[in-house]
Amino acid sequence: MSSNSTTGGTSTVSAGGLPSRRNTELGLLVFAVVIPVFAYANVGLAKNGTLPAGMIGYGLGLGLLAGVAHLLVRKFAPYADPLILPICTLLNGLGLVLIWRLDQEPGVRPENAAPGQLMWSALGVALFLAVLVFLKDHRILQRYTYISMAVALVLLALPMFFPPVNGAKIWVTIPGVGSLQPGEFAKIVITVFFAGYLMVKRDALALASRRFMGLYLPRGRDLGPILAIWALSLMILVFETDLGTSLLFFGMFVVMLYVATERTSWVLFGLLLSAAGAVVVASTTTHVQDRVDNWLNPLQLGANGGVTETAQVMYSFGSGGLFGSGLGEGFTRLIGGIAVKSDYILATVGEELGLTGMMAILVLYGLLIERGIRTALAARDPFGKLLAVGLSGAFAIQVFVVAGGVTALIPLTGMTMPFLAQGGSSVIANWALFAILLRISDTARRPAPAPAPNPDVEMTQVVRS
Amino acid sequence: MSELTLTVMRLGFLAVLWLFVIVAVQVIRSDLFGTRVTQRTGAQARRAPDRPQARPQQQSTGGGRGGRGRRGAPTKLVVTEGSLTGTTVALQGQTISLGRAHDSTIVLDDDYASSRHARIYPDRDGQWIVEDLGSTNGTYLDRSRLTTPTPIPPGAPLRIGKTVIELRK
């Protein structure tokens, strides 16, 4: 295999006969561990003038996680995509550095969050490896189409029974352990359901339609499921006041519907329905109304005489400029509220790394999404295709919703930047998400097993000679 | 720590971050530029006159020794029509199974395909053979329905339901 995996940059990527590219992954992985360590040193030098004491330990910890992950990928998914693991490691490592950097500022709550986040990351990598080891083939998931629907609904409904945190009922608090956001896991489980469901129903959804003014209008009975999902996402919004998750679910369903049926009319329907839903909810729920107000008038003075958090984030982007103030030298601690380390982590990126660094981070997210879509293209079974599109679509929508919210392109929603932001559930769920994508890409790129001895061939030979 | 050192580190970090991005893009460059995009209408028009010439050549090399026959042999299987259009599978001496069953090499999502529809395998000379596995709606090579295992000439369309498959070099 070692001769197989030495690779030049010129090999074409088409299914079969591929180098496994594990050595490429290893090289990139080393790079992806070195960059956060460099950032760590950078923060220490800027804040205290010395290299931080924990640098070696932190670097070794991240390196160990990455090394174990790499070895197990080599063993259990040898033909998996070479880019996904390094980019995830880099983003997670940078997130840890940024959280540790904000820990240095007194008064930024929650205090001392980096060790906890490192633990969550380790758990995330452990789940990533567990999925790779125990999920031998992604097609097994297809058997659990309707079970995953039920599980997703339970996960979504759970937070209703717990008290709201910061105005959103998206948390499940387990005494003594901590709190989890089941919505992050529901995202993956419901993708399995959508993929399994749409694989069966795609023909009915694509073909049975009436043509009206150049659009294919679906039949009422086919419209049922999309309306049900729409109602479900609205219900999440109303009862749990979680704008982000409902947007994510509905957007993901429309993306998968479009991919499964190749009908533009579904996209149009989806946009219309989500616009209608957004207007209705924004005009009735005060929580969402506040967010929309902050988005429309960020410079309006609040009750305490200060500007909104949205405006503060925009100030920090402005202060960062093109090249940023340098790690450890920004003032994002001045952003009010409790979400500097989670929802607003991109503000710290924007101020301390500037537009240049922000673009690099966004390109990294883009590359991850590209690898997901590429996996979908390479997959040889429709279920794998739909699952890969759904998972990378969900990831893309999440990145868009958070980045768009922080940069004031759309109203802010309570979602976390995958890998970068502080928050245990998000890190764990996204590692699991990419484990499934790695599994699909391994199946897609793996060459077929050696030919079995074929009795018919023997017979043909006998006749011919 | 002097201002200069910090500035160098700040810009150095951005440079390293972008270096990672560039290296990552280099790794997948082949994805973006390396794959050959074949235009379907043009390719078919060009292939049509070729076919009569290609066939005798194939037969002459097929009768020769393994080494020579293998050089002219097709290297990949391309799906040219149907829901999997654009999918390629490299031919490396393994048997390729086609059908709706989830464990097929190529999983056909096609109402007219059987779960184990057909298979494509090499015989000893490296000639690729297609065999219908008792499918309901049949496997068609060019226009004729298959009844026995048949060698596939390169470029000949193999039709299963709405899916068309070709072997290419």
Interface residues (C-beta under 8 A of the other chain):
Chain A: G9 T10 S11 T12 V13 S14 A15 G16 G17 R21 T24 L28 F31 A32 I35 F38 A39 N42 L45 A46 G49 P82 L83 P86 I87 L90 R139 Q142 M199 R202 D203 F323 G324 S325 G326 L327 E329 L353 G354 T356 G357 A360 I361 V363 L364 L367 E370 R371 R374 L377 R380 D381 P382 F383 P447 A448 P449 A450 P451 A452 N454 D456 V457 T460 Q461
Chain B: M1 T5 L6 T7 M9 R10 L11 G12 F13 L14 V16 L17 W18 F20 V21 V23 A24 V25 Q26 V27 I28 R29 S30 D31 G34 T35 R36 K76 S83 L84 G86 T87 T88 V89 A90 Q92 G93 Q94 T95 I96 H102 D103 T105 I106 V107 D109 D111 Y121 P122 D123 R124 I129 E131 P149
